[in-house]
Amino acid sequence: MNSFEQIFMLVAQVPKGKVITYKLIAQKLNIKDHRFVGFALHRNKNPHQIPCHRVIKSNGELAEGYAFGGKQKQREMLKHEGVLFTSNYRVNLNQCLFMI
């Protein structure tokens, strides 16, 4: 299984109402640069099966370059799933972080 497939498989496990960070994914899969995770997710051809909107920065902020509509769309999707925010574009990691 290649790195993209491993990333997609891990992201597919994140339940509604939870988020995971690029950094945590990279650490779990022994990927040296967490930006590679973002690179892989930009090539996600099935966002309904691989919920890449649930992947955020390690400080809780949404990434500027969400591939499927920008960070406002990502925020809307997360709020709809019950993700809590501490500010407009920062997720409450204390309550919503999915630990793998």
BAKOL-63466 format. One record per residue (C-alpha): residue number from 1; residue in three letters; x, z, y. Coordinates in nm, 2 decimals. Example, Ala and Ser with C-alpha at 12.3 -4.5 7.8 and 13.67 -1.06 7.14 Angstrom:
2
<r><n>1</n><res>ala</res><u>1.23</u><w>0.78</w><v>-0.45</v></r>
<r><n>2</n><res>ser</res><u>1.37</u><w>0.71</w><v>-0.11</v></r>
***
This chain:
100
<r><n>1</n><res>met</res><u>0.00</u><w>0.00</w><v>0.00</v></r>
<r><n>2</n><res>asn</res><u>0.14</u><w>-0.10</w><v>0.34</v></r>
<r><n>3</n><res>ser</res><u>0.15</u><w>0.12</w><v>0.65</v></r>
<r><n>4</n><res>phe</res><u>-0.16</u><w>-0.04</w><v>0.81</v></r>
<r><n>5</n><res>glu</res><u>-0.36</u><w>0.02</w><v>0.49</v></r>
<r><n>6</n><res>gln</res><u>-0.24</u><w>0.39</w><v>0.48</v></r>
<r><n>7</n><res>ile</res><u>-0.34</u><w>0.44</w><v>0.85</v></r>
<r><n>8</n><res>phe</res><u>-0.68</u><w>0.28</w><v>0.79</v></r>
<r><n>9</n><res>met</res><u>-0.74</u><w>0.49</w><v>0.48</v></r>
<r><n>10</n><res>leu</res><u>-0.66</u><w>0.81</w><v>0.67</v></r>
<r><n>11</n><res>val</res><u>-0.87</u><w>0.72</w><v>0.97</v></r>
<r><n>12</n><res>ala</res><u>-1.17</u><w>0.64</w><v>0.74</v></r>
<r><n>13</n><res>gln</res><u>-1.17</u><w>1.01</w><v>0.63</v></r>
<r><n>14</n><res>val</res><u>-1.23</u><w>1.15</w><v>0.98</v></r>
<r><n>15</n><res>pro</res><u>-1.59</u><w>1.27</w><v>0.99</v></r>
<r><n>16</n><res>lys</res><u>-1.84</u><w>1.22</w><v>1.27</v></r>
<r><n>17</n><res>gly</res><u>-1.79</u><w>1.49</w><v>1.54</v></r>
<r><n>18</n><res>lys</res><u>-1.42</u><w>1.52</w><v>1.48</v></r>
<r><n>19</n><res>val</res><u>-1.11</u><w>1.34</w><v>1.61</v></r>
<r><n>20</n><res>ile</res><u>-0.75</u><w>1.30</w><v>1.50</v></r>
<r><n>21</n><res>thr</res><u>-0.44</u><w>1.22</w><v>1.70</v></r>
<r><n>22</n><res>tyr</res><u>-0.20</u><w>0.93</w><v>1.68</v></r>
<r><n>23</n><res>lys</res><u>0.08</u><w>1.18</w><v>1.64</v></r>
<r><n>24</n><res>leu</res><u>-0.09</u><w>1.37</w><v>1.35</v></r>
<r><n>25</n><res>ile</res><u>-0.15</u><w>1.04</w><v>1.16</v></r>
<r><n>26</n><res>ala</res><u>0.22</u><w>0.94</w><v>1.22</v></r>
<r><n>27</n><res>gln</res><u>0.34</u><w>1.28</w><v>1.09</v></r>
<r><n>28</n><res>lys</res><u>0.12</u><w>1.27</w><v>0.79</v></r>
<r><n>29</n><res>leu</res><u>0.24</u><w>0.92</w><v>0.69</v></r>
<r><n>30</n><res>asn</res><u>0.60</u><w>0.97</w><v>0.78</v></r>
<r><n>31</n><res>ile</res><u>0.58</u><w>0.71</w><v>1.05</v></r>
<r><n>32</n><res>lys</res><u>0.86</u><w>0.76</w><v>1.31</v></r>
<r><n>33</n><res>asp</res><u>0.68</u><w>0.63</w><v>1.62</v></r>
<r><n>34</n><res>his</res><u>0.32</u><w>0.74</w><v>1.68</v></r>
<r><n>35</n><res>arg</res><u>0.27</u><w>0.42</w><v>1.89</v></r>
<r><n>36</n><res>phe</res><u>0.28</u><w>0.22</w><v>1.57</v></r>
<r><n>37</n><res>val</res><u>-0.05</u><w>0.39</w><v>1.47</v></r>
<r><n>38</n><res>gly</res><u>-0.21</u><w>0.25</w><v>1.79</v></r>
<r><n>39</n><res>phe</res><u>-0.06</u><w>-0.09</w><v>1.72</v></r>
<r><n>40</n><res>ala</res><u>-0.21</u><w>-0.08</w><v>1.37</v></r>
<r><n>41</n><res>leu</res><u>-0.55</u><w>0.03</w><v>1.50</v></r>
<r><n>42</n><res>his</res><u>-0.56</u><w>-0.25</w><v>1.75</v></r>
<r><n>43</n><res>arg</res><u>-0.57</u><w>-0.48</w><v>1.45</v></r>
<r><n>44</n><res>asn</res><u>-0.86</u><w>-0.30</w><v>1.29</v></r>
<r><n>45</n><res>lys</res><u>-1.11</u><w>-0.57</w><v>1.18</v></r>
<r><n>46</n><res>asn</res><u>-1.38</u><w>-0.33</w><v>1.07</v></r>
<r><n>47</n><res>pro</res><u>-1.44</u><w>-0.05</w><v>1.33</v></r>
<r><n>48</n><res>his</res><u>-1.76</u><w>0.05</w><v>1.15</v></r>
<r><n>49</n><res>gln</res><u>-1.57</u><w>0.14</w><v>0.83</v></r>
<r><n>50</n><res>ile</res><u>-1.24</u><w>0.24</w><v>1.00</v></r>
<r><n>51</n><res>pro</res><u>-1.37</u><w>0.46</w><v>1.30</v></r>
<r><n>52</n><res>cys</res><u>-1.06</u><w>0.41</w><v>1.52</v></r>
<r><n>53</n><res>his</res><u>-1.26</u><w>0.55</w><v>1.82</v></r>
<r><n>54</n><res>arg</res><u>-1.20</u><w>0.89</w><v>1.66</v></r>
<r><n>55</n><res>val</res><u>-0.82</u><w>0.86</w><v>1.72</v></r>
<r><n>56</n><res>ile</res><u>-0.70</u><w>1.01</w><v>2.05</v></r>
<r><n>57</n><res>lys</res><u>-0.38</u><w>1.12</w><v>2.22</v></r>
<r><n>58</n><res>ser</res><u>-0.22</u><w>1.45</w><v>2.11</v></r>
<r><n>59</n><res>asn</res><u>-0.31</u><w>1.62</w><v>2.44</v></r>
<r><n>60</n><res>gly</res><u>-0.68</u><w>1.54</w><v>2.38</v></r>
<r><n>61</n><res>glu</res><u>-0.71</u><w>1.25</w><v>2.62</v></r>
<r><n>62</n><res>leu</res><u>-0.86</u><w>0.92</w><v>2.53</v></r>
<r><n>63</n><res>ala</res><u>-0.63</u><w>0.62</w><v>2.53</v></r>
<r><n>64</n><res>glu</res><u>-0.66</u><w>0.37</w><v>2.81</v></r>
<r><n>65</n><res>gly</res><u>-0.65</u><w>0.08</w><v>2.57</v></r>
<r><n>66</n><res>tyr</res><u>-0.93</u><w>0.15</w><v>2.32</v></r>
<r><n>67</n><res>ala</res><u>-0.97</u><w>-0.20</w><v>2.17</v></r>
<r><n>68</n><res>phe</res><u>-1.35</u><w>-0.21</w><v>2.13</v></r>
<r><n>69</n><res>gly</res><u>-1.47</u><w>-0.16</w><v>2.49</v></r>
<r><n>70</n><res>gly</res><u>-1.22</u><w>0.07</w><v>2.67</v></r>
<r><n>71</n><res>lys</res><u>-1.21</u><w>0.45</w><v>2.71</v></r>
<r><n>72</n><res>gln</res><u>-1.56</u><w>0.48</w><v>2.86</v></r>
<r><n>73</n><res>lys</res><u>-1.71</u><w>0.31</w><v>2.55</v></r>
<r><n>74</n><res>gln</res><u>-1.49</u><w>0.54</w><v>2.33</v></r>
<r><n>75</n><res>arg</res><u>-1.62</u><w>0.84</w><v>2.52</v></r>
<r><n>76</n><res>glu</res><u>-1.98</u><w>0.74</w><v>2.47</v></r>
<r><n>77</n><res>met</res><u>-1.93</u><w>0.69</w><v>2.10</v></r>
<r><n>78</n><res>leu</res><u>-1.76</u><w>1.02</w><v>2.05</v></r>
<r><n>79</n><res>lys</res><u>-2.03</u><w>1.21</w><v>2.26</v></r>
<r><n>80</n><res>his</res><u>-2.30</u><w>1.04</w><v>2.05</v></r>
<r><n>81</n><res>glu</res><u>-2.13</u><w>1.18</w><v>1.74</v></r>
<r><n>82</n><res>gly</res><u>-2.12</u><w>1.54</w><v>1.89</v></r>
<r><n>83</n><res>val</res><u>-1.76</u><w>1.55</w><v>2.00</v></r>
<r><n>84</n><res>leu</res><u>-1.71</u><w>1.81</w><v>2.28</v></r>
<r><n>85</n><res>phe</res><u>-1.52</u><w>1.73</w><v>2.59</v></r>
<r><n>86</n><res>thr</res><u>-1.34</u><w>1.97</w><v>2.83</v></r>
<r><n>87</n><res>ser</res><u>-1.33</u><w>1.71</w><v>3.11</v></r>
<r><n>88</n><res>asn</res><u>-1.44</u><w>1.34</w><v>3.14</v></r>
<r><n>89</n><res>tyr</res><u>-1.18</u><w>1.19</w><v>2.91</v></r>
<r><n>90</n><res>arg</res><u>-1.03</u><w>1.50</w><v>2.73</v></r>
<r><n>91</n><res>val</res><u>-1.16</u><w>1.62</w><v>2.40</v></r>
<r><n>92</n><res>asn</res><u>-1.19</u><w>1.98</w><v>2.31</v></r>
<r><n>93</n><res>leu</res><u>-0.93</u><w>1.99</w><v>2.04</v></r>
<r><n>94</n><res>asn</res><u>-0.99</u><w>2.35</w><v>1.96</v></r>
<r><n>95</n><res>gln</res><u>-1.33</u><w>2.26</w><v>1.82</v></r>
<r><n>96</n><res>cys</res><u>-1.31</u><w>1.89</w><v>1.73</v></r>
<r><n>97</n><res>leu</res><u>-0.96</u><w>1.83</w><v>1.58</v></r>
<r><n>98</n><res>phe</res><u>-0.97</u><w>1.71</w><v>1.22</v></r>
<r><n>99</n><res>met</res><u>-0.68</u><w>1.86</w><v>1.03</v></r>
<r><n>100</n><res>ile</res><u>-0.56</u><w>1.65</w><v>0.74</v></r>
***
